[in-house]
């Protein structure tokens, strides 16, 4: 075993602000003999360029690693402490064969480590090792959010990556939060629809869409009218909290009516 000397490690996080998904911590020690052209703060790069650079960083850096801090930890100890924990944990994961001479951290965090470290505000704009860490962390987190999008496609995770966009907020209002939404974040607090119920509503919506997609305008109207009448009958038998939920379903049915009519026109019905 030999010791790698004079390695400066850079650390950055991605995903502190989103309403859903994990935080991802990245750490990189660049190899001074291998130049990587185009390093920047990950936020200033296109998705394609980030992916290209992430591959190049992993191929040519002396050391790279990423670590996810899941939403349960974020909700339990808050986002700041979860981020610090992630940074401390990823440092602990550095193998004994690597000996950091210094660790550079983006921001102003104070962490518990035996290594010499320096927190640098806007370090992702000045330090190449931090830039590289931000890039690999961003790429890994984006992959994770695309995986979550396959399980919960109604929220649009693949496009906004969990951030509080207008589209995302509207989806939460319709479906309620899922198990990957951060319950300690506004506006997630206060929603009472569980992940299972949200997914169930989504499945119902897909069934309704399948019923309508190839029908004529009159047939669409007949199906939707019948479904809305059933929803009205249900709301008369339920308590107020259930009525609100049925109203959401009725809204979805009306949205599907509009969608199906547009498709029908394009198909010549």
Phi, psi and omega in degrees: 000140177233161181260131172276127184250164176057037176264124175258121182262139174246140180232138172213158178245156174224133174104025177287327188273335184299159177275347184216157176088175183275168163271143176242128177258133176243146176223135182218137166244114183282150175269116185297342181272354182233107182279136175246112184279138172097011179294132177211172169303134185303331182291343183261009181244151174289161180300317180298316181293321177301315181296320178296314181292323179300317178297316181294320179299313182294331180283326192244345180286157177289330181201138173217151174197153173227155182213133178264138169250111188284165188296331179297321177291318178302314181292328184283316187242004180081161190294322180295309181294326178295320179295316178298316178301317180298319179295317179296319181293320182290331174291319178297335181281351180296124182298153180301336181288351177250132182236095180297130173277334177198149176240126179256128184240132176289133178107207182230028184289144172253119184240166179257106179207151178278348180277153173291130179219162179220126175269129185235115177295130185060034178296337178288356177256348186236333186250122185296324180294325177289319176304314181297320179296320180294325181292311182292327178292318180296316181296317180294319180292320178300320177300316180299316182291329176291325175294318179294329179297327179292328180275328182228068187293344184290344184267342180077030182304327183296331182269311185261354176060025176096354179289161187278058177288167178301318179300316182293314180300319180295320179296321178295321179296324182281311188261345190079171181283158174252182185294346181262359176280142182280108186292341179275356182260141168283144003264024182290325180304137173099345178284142185245004179269123183284169179299320181295316179295320179298316180293324179297317178297319179298317179298319178299321181296319179296322178297315179298316180299320179296323179295327190264336197301326184249020183260158177286171182301316180294321179294320177300314181299318181296314180296313183293321178299316179298316181294319180292323176299319178296321178295322178295318178297320179296318184294333178290336185262352184257163176283172186305319182296327178283327179300318179300320180292318178296323178300324177295319179295318178300320178298317178299318180299318179294322177297319180292327176302310180299315180300312183295324178297319180296317179295318181299319180297318180295331182267003174085017179283000000 
